[in-house]
Amino acid sequence: MQSDAQVIDQQAAALQAYFTSVTTIIYVIAAIVGLVCGFRIYSKWQNGDQDTQKAALGWMSAILFILAIAASLQYVFF
């Protein structure tokens, strides 16, 4: 029979194994959002929209927020 400390250590190792996958998925989502952002901003710029800078700041803020989530997960769990 395993002690409580051994069980906790096993669960912590399992959580760390899942964490790398979750972090990778978050980075992939941020990259996809970045590509969509670039396309949308380029489209607005080519059409001569006046709110291109506002849209760029909004999209970039969204990307930074997604990356901040990944960073904060590292600090919370490790």
mmCIF file of the N, C-alpha and C atoms, coordinates in Angstrom:
data_MODEL
# 
_entry.id   MODEL 
# 
loop_
_atom_site.group_PDB 
_atom_site.id 
_atom_site.type_symbol 
_atom_site.label_atom_id 
_atom_site.label_alt_id 
_atom_site.label_comp_id 
_atom_site.label_asym_id 
_atom_site.label_entity_id 
_atom_site.label_seq_id 
_atom_site.pdbx_PDB_ins_code 
_atom_site.Cartn_x 
_atom_site.Cartn_y 
_atom_site.Cartn_z 
_atom_site.occupancy 
_atom_site.B_iso_or_equiv 
_atom_site.pdbx_formal_charge 
_atom_site.auth_seq_id 
_atom_site.auth_comp_id 
_atom_site.auth_asym_id 
_atom_site.auth_atom_id 
_atom_site.pdbx_PDB_model_num 
ATOM 1   N N  . MET A 1 1  ? 0.836   -1.177 0.000   1.00 0.00 ? 1  MET A N  1 
ATOM 2   C CA . MET A 1 1  ? 0.000   0.000  0.000   1.00 0.00 ? 1  MET A CA 1 
ATOM 3   C C  . MET A 1 1  ? 0.883   1.243  0.000   1.00 0.00 ? 1  MET A C  1 
ATOM 4   N N  . GLN A 1 2  ? 0.485   2.219  -0.790  1.00 0.00 ? 2  GLN A N  1 
ATOM 5   C CA . GLN A 1 2  ? 1.272   3.438  -0.927  1.00 0.00 ? 2  GLN A CA 1 
ATOM 6   C C  . GLN A 1 2  ? 0.894   4.441  0.148   1.00 0.00 ? 2  GLN A C  1 
ATOM 7   N N  . SER A 1 3  ? 1.887   5.200  0.521   1.00 0.00 ? 3  SER A N  1 
ATOM 8   C CA . SER A 1 3  ? 1.619   6.252  1.503   1.00 0.00 ? 3  SER A CA 1 
ATOM 9   C C  . SER A 1 3  ? 1.005   7.449  0.789   1.00 0.00 ? 3  SER A C  1 
ATOM 10  N N  . ASP A 1 4  ? 0.456   8.341  1.583   1.00 0.00 ? 4  ASP A N  1 
ATOM 11  C CA . ASP A 1 4  ? -0.174  9.540  1.027   1.00 0.00 ? 4  ASP A CA 1 
ATOM 12  C C  . ASP A 1 4  ? 0.828   10.399 0.252   1.00 0.00 ? 4  ASP A C  1 
ATOM 13  N N  . ALA A 1 5  ? 2.053   10.474 0.736   1.00 0.00 ? 5  ALA A N  1 
ATOM 14  C CA . ALA A 1 5  ? 3.074   11.283 0.070   1.00 0.00 ? 5  ALA A CA 1 
ATOM 15  C C  . ALA A 1 5  ? 3.395   10.726 -1.307  1.00 0.00 ? 5  ALA A C  1 
ATOM 16  N N  . GLN A 1 6  ? 3.448   9.400  -1.431  1.00 0.00 ? 6  GLN A N  1 
ATOM 17  C CA . GLN A 1 6  ? 3.726   8.787  -2.728  1.00 0.00 ? 6  GLN A CA 1 
ATOM 18  C C  . GLN A 1 6  ? 2.593   9.042  -3.721  1.00 0.00 ? 6  GLN A C  1 
ATOM 19  N N  . VAL A 1 7  ? 1.376   8.974  -3.240  1.00 0.00 ? 7  VAL A N  1 
ATOM 20  C CA . VAL A 1 7  ? 0.218   9.221  -4.108  1.00 0.00 ? 7  VAL A CA 1 
ATOM 21  C C  . VAL A 1 7  ? 0.217   10.672 -4.580  1.00 0.00 ? 7  VAL A C  1 
ATOM 22  N N  . ILE A 1 8  ? 0.513   11.594 -3.677  1.00 0.00 ? 8  ILE A N  1 
ATOM 23  C CA . ILE A 1 8  ? 0.561   13.009 -4.039  1.00 0.00 ? 8  ILE A CA 1 
ATOM 24  C C  . ILE A 1 8  ? 1.671   13.253 -5.056  1.00 0.00 ? 8  ILE A C  1 
ATOM 25  N N  . ASP A 1 9  ? 2.836   12.627 -4.873  1.00 0.00 ? 9  ASP A N  1 
ATOM 26  C CA . ASP A 1 9  ? 3.932   12.783 -5.821  1.00 0.00 ? 9  ASP A CA 1 
ATOM 27  C C  . ASP A 1 9  ? 3.559   12.239 -7.202  1.00 0.00 ? 9  ASP A C  1 
ATOM 28  N N  . GLN A 1 10 ? 2.856   11.110 -7.237  1.00 0.00 ? 10 GLN A N  1 
ATOM 29  C CA . GLN A 1 10 ? 2.429   10.545 -8.517  1.00 0.00 ? 10 GLN A CA 1 
ATOM 30  C C  . GLN A 1 10 ? 1.433   11.464 -9.224  1.00 0.00 ? 10 GLN A C  1 
ATOM 31  N N  . GLN A 1 11 ? 0.513   12.019 -8.471  1.00 0.00 ? 11 GLN A N  1 
ATOM 32  C CA . GLN A 1 11 ? -0.471  12.923 -9.067  1.00 0.00 ? 11 GLN A CA 1 
ATOM 33  C C  . GLN A 1 11 ? 0.172   14.223 -9.543  1.00 0.00 ? 11 GLN A C  1 
ATOM 34  N N  . ALA A 1 12 ? 1.165   14.695 -8.813  1.00 0.00 ? 12 ALA A N  1 
ATOM 35  C CA . ALA A 1 12 ? 1.886   15.907 -9.235  1.00 0.00 ? 12 ALA A CA 1 
ATOM 36  C C  . ALA A 1 12 ? 2.639   15.649 -10.540 1.00 0.00 ? 12 ALA A C  1 
ATOM 37  N N  . ALA A 1 13 ? 3.228   14.484 -10.675 1.00 0.00 ? 13 ALA A N  1 
ATOM 38  C CA . ALA A 1 13 ? 3.925   14.136 -11.916 1.00 0.00 ? 13 ALA A CA 1 
ATOM 39  C C  . ALA A 1 13 ? 2.945   14.025 -13.080 1.00 0.00 ? 13 ALA A C  1 
ATOM 40  N N  . ALA A 1 14 ? 1.771   13.467 -12.823 1.00 0.00 ? 14 ALA A N  1 
ATOM 41  C CA . ALA A 1 14 ? 0.752   13.364 -13.874 1.00 0.00 ? 14 ALA A CA 1 
ATOM 42  C C  . ALA A 1 14 ? 0.273   14.750 -14.295 1.00 0.00 ? 14 ALA A C  1 
ATOM 43  N N  . LEU A 1 15 ? 0.104   15.648 -13.344 1.00 0.00 ? 15 LEU A N  1 
ATOM 44  C CA . LEU A 1 15 ? -0.315  17.014 -13.647 1.00 0.00 ? 15 LEU A CA 1 
ATOM 45  C C  . LEU A 1 15 ? 0.741   17.728 -14.476 1.00 0.00 ? 15 LEU A C  1 
ATOM 46  N N  . GLN A 1 16 ? 2.008   17.529 -14.154 1.00 0.00 ? 16 GLN A N  1 
ATOM 47  C CA . GLN A 1 16 ? 3.078   18.148 -14.924 1.00 0.00 ? 16 GLN A CA 1 
ATOM 48  C C  . GLN A 1 16 ? 3.110   17.626 -16.353 1.00 0.00 ? 16 GLN A C  1 
ATOM 49  N N  . ALA A 1 17 ? 2.806   16.346 -16.539 1.00 0.00 ? 17 ALA A N  1 
ATOM 50  C CA . ALA A 1 17 ? 2.782   15.784 -17.888 1.00 0.00 ? 17 ALA A CA 1 
ATOM 51  C C  . ALA A 1 17 ? 1.665   16.416 -18.714 1.00 0.00 ? 17 ALA A C  1 
ATOM 52  N N  . TYR A 1 18 ? 0.512   16.643 -18.117 1.00 0.00 ? 18 TYR A N  1 
ATOM 53  C CA . TYR A 1 18 ? -0.596  17.285 -18.828 1.00 0.00 ? 18 TYR A CA 1 
ATOM 54  C C  . TYR A 1 18 ? -0.329  18.765 -19.045 1.00 0.00 ? 18 TYR A C  1 
ATOM 55  N N  . PHE A 1 19 ? 0.394   19.369 -18.158 1.00 0.00 ? 19 PHE A N  1 
ATOM 56  C CA . PHE A 1 19 ? 0.625   20.805 -18.236 1.00 0.00 ? 19 PHE A CA 1 
ATOM 57  C C  . PHE A 1 19 ? 1.383   21.186 -19.501 1.00 0.00 ? 19 PHE A C  1 
ATOM 58  N N  . THR A 1 20 ? 2.380   20.398 -19.887 1.00 0.00 ? 20 THR A N  1 
ATOM 59  C CA . THR A 1 20 ? 3.134   20.723 -21.097 1.00 0.00 ? 20 THR A CA 1 
ATOM 60  C C  . THR A 1 20 ? 2.231   20.667 -22.327 1.00 0.00 ? 20 THR A C  1 
ATOM 61  N N  . SER A 1 21 ? 1.309   19.720 -22.363 1.00 0.00 ? 21 SER A N  1 
ATOM 62  C CA . SER A 1 21 ? 0.375   19.638 -23.484 1.00 0.00 ? 21 SER A CA 1 
ATOM 63  C C  . SER A 1 21 ? -0.571  20.832 -23.497 1.00 0.00 ? 21 SER A C  1 
ATOM 64  N N  . VAL A 1 22 ? -1.063  21.214 -22.338 1.00 0.00 ? 22 VAL A N  1 
ATOM 65  C CA . VAL A 1 22 ? -1.975  22.352 -22.244 1.00 0.00 ? 22 VAL A CA 1 
ATOM 66  C C  . VAL A 1 22 ? -1.258  23.643 -22.642 1.00 0.00 ? 22 VAL A C  1 
ATOM 67  N N  . THR A 1 23 ? -0.029  23.801 -22.213 1.00 0.00 ? 23 THR A N  1 
ATOM 68  C CA . THR A 1 23 ? 0.746   24.988 -22.568 1.00 0.00 ? 23 THR A CA 1 
ATOM 69  C C  . THR A 1 23 ? 0.980   25.046 -24.073 1.00 0.00 ? 23 THR A C  1 
ATOM 70  N N  . THR A 1 24 ? 1.285   23.907 -24.675 1.00 0.00 ? 24 THR A N  1 
ATOM 71  C CA . THR A 1 24 ? 1.477   23.858 -26.121 1.00 0.00 ? 24 THR A CA 1 
ATOM 72  C C  . THR A 1 24 ? 0.200   24.235 -26.852 1.00 0.00 ? 24 THR A C  1 
ATOM 73  N N  . ILE A 1 25 ? -0.930  23.748 -26.386 1.00 0.00 ? 25 ILE A N  1 
ATOM 74  C CA . ILE A 1 25 ? -2.219  24.084 -27.002 1.00 0.00 ? 25 ILE A CA 1 
ATOM 75  C C  . ILE A 1 25 ? -2.503  25.581 -26.878 1.00 0.00 ? 25 ILE A C  1 
ATOM 76  N N  . ILE A 1 26 ? -2.178  26.160 -25.734 1.00 0.00 ? 26 ILE A N  1 
ATOM 77  C CA . ILE A 1 26 ? -2.391  27.598 -25.548 1.00 0.00 ? 26 ILE A CA 1 
ATOM 78  C C  . ILE A 1 26 ? -1.521  28.387 -26.516 1.00 0.00 ? 26 ILE A C  1 
ATOM 79  N N  . TYR A 1 27 ? -0.262  27.968 -26.720 1.00 0.00 ? 27 TYR A N  1 
ATOM 80  C CA . TYR A 1 27 ? 0.607   28.655 -27.664 1.00 0.00 ? 27 TYR A CA 1 
ATOM 81  C C  . TYR A 1 27 ? 0.103   28.513 -29.105 1.00 0.00 ? 27 TYR A C  1 
ATOM 82  N N  . VAL A 1 28 ? -0.444  27.353 -29.443 1.00 0.00 ? 28 VAL A N  1 
ATOM 83  C CA . VAL A 1 28 ? -1.002  27.155 -30.782 1.00 0.00 ? 28 VAL A CA 1 
ATOM 84  C C  . VAL A 1 28 ? -2.215  28.065 -30.988 1.00 0.00 ? 28 VAL A C  1 
ATOM 85  N N  . ILE A 1 29 ? -3.058  28.159 -29.969 1.00 0.00 ? 29 ILE A N  1 
ATOM 86  C CA . ILE A 1 29 ? -4.219  29.055 -30.055 1.00 0.00 ? 29 ILE A CA 1 
ATOM 87  C C  . ILE A 1 29 ? -3.765  30.499 -30.225 1.00 0.00 ? 29 ILE A C  1 
ATOM 88  N N  . ALA A 1 30 ? -2.728  30.898 -29.497 1.00 0.00 ? 30 ALA A N  1 
ATOM 89  C CA . ALA A 1 30 ? -2.209  32.264 -29.630 1.00 0.00 ? 30 ALA A CA 1 
ATOM 90  C C  . ALA A 1 30 ? -1.656  32.503 -31.037 1.00 0.00 ? 30 ALA A C  1 
ATOM 91  N N  . ALA A 1 31 ? -1.008  31.496 -31.620 1.00 0.00 ? 31 ALA A N  1 
ATOM 92  C CA . ALA A 1 31 ? -0.484  31.639 -32.981 1.00 0.00 ? 31 ALA A CA 1 
ATOM 93  C C  . ALA A 1 31 ? -1.616  31.770 -33.990 1.00 0.00 ? 31 ALA A C  1 
ATOM 94  N N  . ILE A 1 32 ? -2.672  30.984 -33.818 1.00 0.00 ? 32 ILE A N  1 
ATOM 95  C CA . ILE A 1 32 ? -3.819  31.064 -34.725 1.00 0.00 ? 32 ILE A CA 1 
ATOM 96  C C  . ILE A 1 32 ? -4.490  32.431 -34.607 1.00 0.00 ? 32 ILE A C  1 
ATOM 97  N N  . VAL A 1 33 ? -4.665  32.890 -33.386 1.00 0.00 ? 33 VAL A N  1 
ATOM 98  C CA . VAL A 1 33 ? -5.255  34.220 -33.177 1.00 0.00 ? 33 VAL A CA 1 
ATOM 99  C C  . VAL A 1 33 ? -4.353  35.283 -33.807 1.00 0.00 ? 33 VAL A C  1 
ATOM 100 N N  . GLY A 1 34 ? -3.048  35.114 -33.715 1.00 0.00 ? 34 GLY A N  1 
ATOM 101 C CA . GLY A 1 34 ? -2.121  36.055 -34.329 1.00 0.00 ? 34 GLY A CA 1 
ATOM 102 C C  . GLY A 1 34 ? -2.246  36.089 -35.845 1.00 0.00 ? 34 GLY A C  1 
ATOM 103 N N  . LEU A 1 35 ? -2.409  34.922 -36.457 1.00 0.00 ? 35 LEU A N  1 
ATOM 104 C CA . LEU A 1 35 ? -2.592  34.874 -37.905 1.00 0.00 ? 35 LEU A CA 1 
ATOM 105 C C  . LEU A 1 35 ? -3.896  35.541 -38.324 1.00 0.00 ? 35 LEU A C  1 
ATOM 106 N N  . VAL A 1 36 ? -4.961  35.249 -37.599 1.00 0.00 ? 36 VAL A N  1 
ATOM 107 C CA . VAL A 1 36 ? -6.249  35.876 -37.887 1.00 0.00 ? 36 VAL A CA 1 
ATOM 108 C C  . VAL A 1 36 ? -6.140  37.385 -37.691 1.00 0.00 ? 36 VAL A C  1 
ATOM 109 N N  . CYS A 1 37 ? -5.456  37.770 -36.644 1.00 0.00 ? 37 CYS A N  1 
ATOM 110 C CA . CYS A 1 37 ? -5.240  39.194 -36.351 1.00 0.00 ? 37 CYS A CA 1 
ATOM 111 C C  . CYS A 1 37 ? -4.527  39.875 -37.500 1.00 0.00 ? 37 CYS A C  1 
ATOM 112 N N  . GLY A 1 38 ? -3.456  39.275 -37.959 1.00 0.00 ? 38 GLY A N  1 
ATOM 113 C CA . GLY A 1 38 ? -2.707  39.866 -39.054 1.00 0.00 ? 38 GLY A CA 1 
ATOM 114 C C  . GLY A 1 38 ? -3.537  40.006 -40.314 1.00 0.00 ? 38 GLY A C  1 
ATOM 115 N N  . PHE A 1 39 ? -4.321  39.002 -40.630 1.00 0.00 ? 39 PHE A N  1 
ATOM 116 C CA . PHE A 1 39 ? -5.173  39.057 -41.818 1.00 0.00 ? 39 PHE A CA 1 
ATOM 117 C C  . PHE A 1 39 ? -6.234  40.142 -41.691 1.00 0.00 ? 39 PHE A C  1 
ATOM 118 N N  . ARG A 1 40 ? -6.878  40.203 -40.540 1.00 0.00 ? 40 ARG A N  1 
ATOM 119 C CA . ARG A 1 40 ? -7.935  41.196 -40.347 1.00 0.00 ? 40 ARG A CA 1 
ATOM 120 C C  . ARG A 1 40 ? -7.388  42.623 -40.372 1.00 0.00 ? 40 ARG A C  1 
ATOM 121 N N  . ILE A 1 41 ? -6.248  42.833 -39.754 1.00 0.00 ? 41 ILE A N  1 
ATOM 122 C CA . ILE A 1 41 ? -5.658  44.170 -39.739 1.00 0.00 ? 41 ILE A CA 1 
ATOM 123 C C  . ILE A 1 41 ? -5.205  44.562 -41.144 1.00 0.00 ? 41 ILE A C  1 
ATOM 124 N N  . TYR A 1 42 ? -4.595  43.636 -41.874 1.00 0.00 ? 42 TYR A N  1 
ATOM 125 C CA . TYR A 1 42 ? -4.175  43.918 -43.241 1.00 0.00 ? 42 TYR A CA 1 
ATOM 126 C C  . TYR A 1 42 ? -5.380  44.248 -44.114 1.00 0.00 ? 42 TYR A C  1 
ATOM 127 N N  . SER A 1 43 ? -6.462  43.504 -43.921 1.00 0.00 ? 43 SER A N  1 
ATOM 128 C CA . SER A 1 43 ? -7.687  43.750 -44.682 1.00 0.00 ? 43 SER A CA 1 
ATOM 129 C C  . SER A 1 43 ? -8.241  45.139 -44.382 1.00 0.00 ? 43 SER A C  1 
ATOM 130 N N  . LYS A 1 44 ? -8.289  45.508 -43.117 1.00 0.00 ? 44 LYS A N  1 
ATOM 131 C CA . LYS A 1 44 ? -8.774  46.845 -42.740 1.00 0.00 ? 44 LYS A CA 1 
ATOM 132 C C  . LYS A 1 44 ? -7.862  47.932 -43.312 1.00 0.00 ? 44 LYS A C  1 
ATOM 133 N N  . TRP A 1 45 ? -6.574  47.695 -43.280 1.00 0.00 ? 45 TRP A N  1 
ATOM 134 C CA . TRP A 1 45 ? -5.614  48.667 -43.777 1.00 0.00 ? 45 TRP A CA 1 
ATOM 135 C C  . TRP A 1 45 ? -5.774  48.875 -45.280 1.00 0.00 ? 45 TRP A C  1 
ATOM 136 N N  . GLN A 1 46 ? -5.953  47.770 -46.012 1.00 0.00 ? 46 GLN A N  1 
ATOM 137 C CA . GLN A 1 46 ? -6.128  47.860 -47.457 1.00 0.00 ? 46 GLN A CA 1 
ATOM 138 C C  . GLN A 1 46 ? -7.448  48.529 -47.843 1.00 0.00 ? 46 GLN A C  1 
ATOM 139 N N  . ASN A 1 47 ? -8.474  48.351 -47.029 1.00 0.00 ? 47 ASN A N  1 
ATOM 140 C CA . ASN A 1 47 ? -9.768  48.978 -47.304 1.00 0.00 ? 47 ASN A CA 1 
ATOM 141 C C  . ASN A 1 47 ? -9.819  50.441 -46.879 1.00 0.00 ? 47 ASN A C  1 
ATOM 142 N N  . GLY A 1 48 ? -8.798  50.903 -46.195 1.00 0.00 ? 48 GLY A N  1 
ATOM 143 C CA . GLY A 1 48 ? -8.737  52.299 -45.785 1.00 0.00 ? 48 GLY A CA 1 
ATOM 144 C C  . GLY A 1 48 ? -9.588  52.626 -44.578 1.00 0.00 ? 48 GLY A C  1 
ATOM 145 N N  . ASP A 1 49 ? -9.885  51.618 -43.742 1.00 0.00 ? 49 ASP A N  1 
ATOM 146 C CA . ASP A 1 49 ? -10.672 51.879 -42.536 1.00 0.00 ? 49 ASP A CA 1 
ATOM 147 C C  . ASP A 1 49 ? -9.902  52.795 -41.586 1.00 0.00 ? 49 ASP A C  1 
ATOM 148 N N  . GLN A 1 50 ? -10.656 53.622 -40.893 1.00 0.00 ? 50 GLN A N  1 
ATOM 149 C CA . GLN A 1 50 ? -10.048 54.585 -39.975 1.00 0.00 ? 50 GLN A CA 1 
ATOM 150 C C  . GLN A 1 50 ? -9.688  53.966 -38.630 1.00 0.00 ? 50 GLN A C  1 
ATOM 151 N N  . ASP A 1 51 ? -10.328 52.862 -38.290 1.00 0.00 ? 51 ASP A N  1 
ATOM 152 C CA . ASP A 1 51 ? -10.097 52.262 -36.961 1.00 0.00 ? 51 ASP A CA 1 
ATOM 153 C C  . ASP A 1 51 ? -9.098  51.111 -37.003 1.00 0.00 ? 51 ASP A C  1 
ATOM 154 N N  . THR A 1 52 ? -8.148  51.149 -37.926 1.00 0.00 ? 52 THR A N  1 
ATOM 155 C CA . THR A 1 52 ? -7.158  50.078 -38.049 1.00 0.00 ? 52 THR A CA 1 
ATOM 156 C C  . THR A 1 52 ? -6.286  49.989 -36.801 1.00 0.00 ? 52 THR A C  1 
ATOM 157 N N  . GLN A 1 53 ? -5.846  51.117 -36.292 1.00 0.00 ? 53 GLN A N  1 
ATOM 158 C CA . GLN A 1 53 ? -4.985  51.116 -35.115 1.00 0.00 ? 53 GLN A CA 1 
ATOM 159 C C  . GLN A 1 53 ? -5.736  50.588 -33.892 1.00 0.00 ? 53 GLN A C  1 
ATOM 160 N N  . LYS A 1 54 ? -6.981  50.959 -33.763 1.00 0.00 ? 54 LYS A N  1 
ATOM 161 C CA . LYS A 1 54 ? -7.800  50.492 -32.642 1.00 0.00 ? 54 LYS A CA 1 
ATOM 162 C C  . LYS A 1 54 ? -7.990  48.973 -32.720 1.00 0.00 ? 54 LYS A C  1 
ATOM 163 N N  . ALA A 1 55 ? -8.236  48.468 -33.914 1.00 0.00 ? 55 ALA A N  1 
ATOM 164 C CA . ALA A 1 55 ? -8.397  47.026 -34.097 1.00 0.00 ? 55 ALA A CA 1 
ATOM 165 C C  . ALA A 1 55 ? -7.091  46.291 -33.801 1.00 0.00 ? 55 ALA A C  1 
ATOM 166 N N  . ALA A 1 56 ? -5.973  46.864 -34.241 1.00 0.00 ? 56 ALA A N  1 
ATOM 167 C CA . ALA A 1 56 ? -4.669  46.244 -33.994 1.00 0.00 ? 56 ALA A CA 1 
ATOM 168 C C  . ALA A 1 56 ? -4.383  46.159 -32.499 1.00 0.00 ? 56 ALA A C  1 
ATOM 169 N N  . LEU A 1 57 ? -4.683  47.223 -31.774 1.00 0.00 ? 57 LEU A N  1 
ATOM 170 C CA . LEU A 1 57 ? -4.462  47.202 -30.324 1.00 0.00 ? 57 LEU A CA 1 
ATOM 171 C C  . LEU A 1 57 ? -5.356  46.168 -29.643 1.00 0.00 ? 57 LEU A C  1 
ATOM 172 N N  . GLY A 1 58 ? -6.581  46.043 -30.098 1.00 0.00 ? 58 GLY A N  1 
ATOM 173 C CA . GLY A 1 58 ? -7.494  45.055 -29.523 1.00 0.00 ? 58 GLY A CA 1 
ATOM 174 C C  . GLY A 1 58 ? -7.025  43.637 -29.751 1.00 0.00 ? 58 GLY A C  1 
ATOM 175 N N  . TRP A 1 59 ? -6.619  43.340 -30.976 1.00 0.00 ? 59 TRP A N  1 
ATOM 176 C CA . TRP A 1 59 ? -6.145  41.988 -31.272 1.00 0.00 ? 59 TRP A CA 1 
ATOM 177 C C  . TRP A 1 59 ? -4.845  41.678 -30.547 1.00 0.00 ? 59 TRP A C  1 
ATOM 178 N N  . MET A 1 60 ? -3.930  42.629 -30.514 1.00 0.00 ? 60 MET A N  1 
ATOM 179 C CA . MET A 1 60 ? -2.665  42.393 -29.823 1.00 0.00 ? 60 MET A CA 1 
ATOM 180 C C  . MET A 1 60 ? -2.881  42.210 -28.314 1.00 0.00 ? 60 MET A C  1 
ATOM 181 N N  . SER A 1 61 ? -3.832  42.933 -27.776 1.00 0.00 ? 61 SER A N  1 
ATOM 182 C CA . SER A 1 61 ? -4.170  42.745 -26.359 1.00 0.00 ? 61 SER A CA 1 
ATOM 183 C C  . SER A 1 61 ? -4.712  41.346 -26.119 1.00 0.00 ? 61 SER A C  1 
ATOM 184 N N  . ALA A 1 62 ? -5.498  40.846 -27.046 1.00 0.00 ? 62 ALA A N  1 
ATOM 185 C CA . ALA A 1 62 ? -6.033  39.491 -26.917 1.00 0.00 ? 62 ALA A CA 1 
ATOM 186 C C  . ALA A 1 62 ? -4.910  38.461 -26.946 1.00 0.00 ? 62 ALA A C  1 
ATOM 187 N N  . ILE A 1 63 ? -3.953  38.643 -27.834 1.00 0.00 ? 63 ILE A N  1 
ATOM 188 C CA . ILE A 1 63 ? -2.822  37.710 -27.907 1.00 0.00 ? 63 ILE A CA 1 
ATOM 189 C C  . ILE A 1 63 ? -1.997  37.770 -26.631 1.00 0.00 ? 63 ILE A C  1 
ATOM 190 N N  . LEU A 1 64 ? -1.735  38.958 -26.140 1.00 0.00 ? 64 LEU A N  1 
ATOM 191 C CA . LEU A 1 64 ? -0.970  39.088 -24.894 1.00 0.00 ? 64 LEU A CA 1 
ATOM 192 C C  . LEU A 1 64 ? -1.707  38.475 -23.714 1.00 0.00 ? 64 LEU A C  1 
ATOM 193 N N  . PHE A 1 65 ? -3.038  38.590 -23.717 1.00 0.00 ? 65 PHE A N  1 
ATOM 194 C CA . PHE A 1 65 ? -3.822  37.981 -22.646 1.00 0.00 ? 65 PHE A CA 1 
ATOM 195 C C  . PHE A 1 65 ? -3.710  36.457 -22.696 1.00 0.00 ? 65 PHE A C  1 
ATOM 196 N N  . ILE A 1 66 ? -3.768  35.886 -23.881 1.00 0.00 ? 66 ILE A N  1 
ATOM 197 C CA . ILE A 1 66 ? -3.634  34.430 -24.005 1.00 0.00 ? 66 ILE A CA 1 
ATOM 198 C C  . ILE A 1 66 ? -2.259  33.979 -23.526 1.00 0.00 ? 66 ILE A C  1 
ATOM 199 N N  . LEU A 1 67 ? -1.219  34.704 -23.897 1.00 0.00 ? 67 LEU A N  1 
ATOM 200 C CA . LEU A 1 67 ? 0.126   34.352 -23.455 1.00 0.00 ? 67 LEU A CA 1 
ATOM 201 C C  . LEU A 1 67 ? 0.299   34.561 -21.950 1.00 0.00 ? 67 LEU A C  1 
ATOM 202 N N  . ALA A 1 68 ? -0.384  35.552 -21.400 1.00 0.00 ? 68 ALA A N  1 
ATOM 203 C CA . ALA A 1 68 ? -0.330  35.768 -19.951 1.00 0.00 ? 68 ALA A CA 1 
ATOM 204 C C  . ALA A 1 68 ? -0.993  34.618 -19.206 1.00 0.00 ? 68 ALA A C  1 
ATOM 205 N N  . ILE A 1 69 ? -2.030  34.055 -19.789 1.00 0.00 ? 69 ILE A N  1 
ATOM 206 C CA . ILE A 1 69 ? -2.669  32.894 -19.172 1.00 0.00 ? 69 ILE A CA 1 
ATOM 207 C C  . ILE A 1 69 ? -1.684  31.741 -19.088 1.00 0.00 ? 69 ILE A C  1 
ATOM 208 N N  . ALA A 1 70 ? -0.955  31.491 -20.170 1.00 0.00 ? 70 ALA A N  1 
ATOM 209 C CA . ALA A 1 70 ? 0.037   30.406 -20.168 1.00 0.00 ? 70 ALA A CA 1 
ATOM 210 C C  . ALA A 1 70 ? 1.115   30.655 -19.120 1.00 0.00 ? 70 ALA A C  1 
ATOM 211 N N  . ALA A 1 71 ? 1.575   31.887 -19.017 1.00 0.00 ? 71 ALA A N  1 
ATOM 212 C CA . ALA A 1 71 ? 2.608   32.211 -18.034 1.00 0.00 ? 71 ALA A CA 1 
ATOM 213 C C  . ALA A 1 71 ? 2.081   32.082 -16.615 1.00 0.00 ? 71 ALA A C  1 
ATOM 214 N N  . SER A 1 72 ? 0.852   32.530 -16.389 1.00 0.00 ? 72 SER A N  1 
ATOM 215 C CA . SER A 1 72 ? 0.299   32.454 -15.039 1.00 0.00 ? 72 SER A CA 1 
ATOM 216 C C  . SER A 1 72 ? 0.037   31.015 -14.626 1.00 0.00 ? 72 SER A C  1 
ATOM 217 N N  . LEU A 1 73 ? -0.307  30.154 -15.565 1.00 0.00 ? 73 LEU A N  1 
ATOM 218 C CA . LEU A 1 73 ? -0.465  28.742 -15.225 1.00 0.00 ? 73 LEU A CA 1 
ATOM 219 C C  . LEU A 1 73 ? 0.846   28.142 -14.747 1.00 0.00 ? 73 LEU A C  1 
ATOM 220 N N  . GLN A 1 74 ? 1.952   28.545 -15.359 1.00 0.00 ? 74 GLN A N  1 
ATOM 221 C CA . GLN A 1 74 ? 3.256   28.056 -14.907 1.00 0.00 ? 74 GLN A CA 1 
ATOM 222 C C  . GLN A 1 74 ? 3.536   28.508 -13.480 1.00 0.00 ? 74 GLN A C  1 
ATOM 223 N N  . TYR A 1 75 ? 3.209   29.747 -13.162 1.00 0.00 ? 75 TYR A N  1 
ATOM 224 C CA . TYR A 1 75 ? 3.483   30.248 -11.822 1.00 0.00 ? 75 TYR A CA 1 
ATOM 225 C C  . TYR A 1 75 ? 2.545   29.660 -10.783 1.00 0.00 ? 75 TYR A C  1 
ATOM 226 N N  . VAL A 1 76 ? 1.327   29.342 -11.160 1.00 0.00 ? 76 VAL A N  1 
ATOM 227 C CA . VAL A 1 76 ? 0.372   28.784 -10.213 1.00 0.00 ? 76 VAL A CA 1 
ATOM 228 C C  . VAL A 1 76 ? 0.697   27.336 -9.899  1.00 0.00 ? 76 VAL A C  1 
ATOM 229 N N  . PHE A 1 77 ? 1.025   26.555 -10.927 1.00 0.00 ? 77 PHE A N  1 
ATOM 230 C CA . PHE A 1 77 ? 1.190   25.123 -10.716 1.00 0.00 ? 77 PHE A CA 1 
ATOM 231 C C  . PHE A 1 77 ? 2.629   24.695 -10.463 1.00 0.00 ? 77 PHE A C  1 
ATOM 232 N N  . PHE A 1 78 ? 3.617   25.572 -10.751 1.00 0.00 ? 78 PHE A N  1 
ATOM 233 C CA . PHE A 1 78 ? 4.999   25.131 -10.547 1.00 0.00 ? 78 PHE A CA 1 
ATOM 234 C C  . PHE A 1 78 ? 5.799   26.151 -9.825  1.00 0.00 ? 78 PHE A C  1 
# 
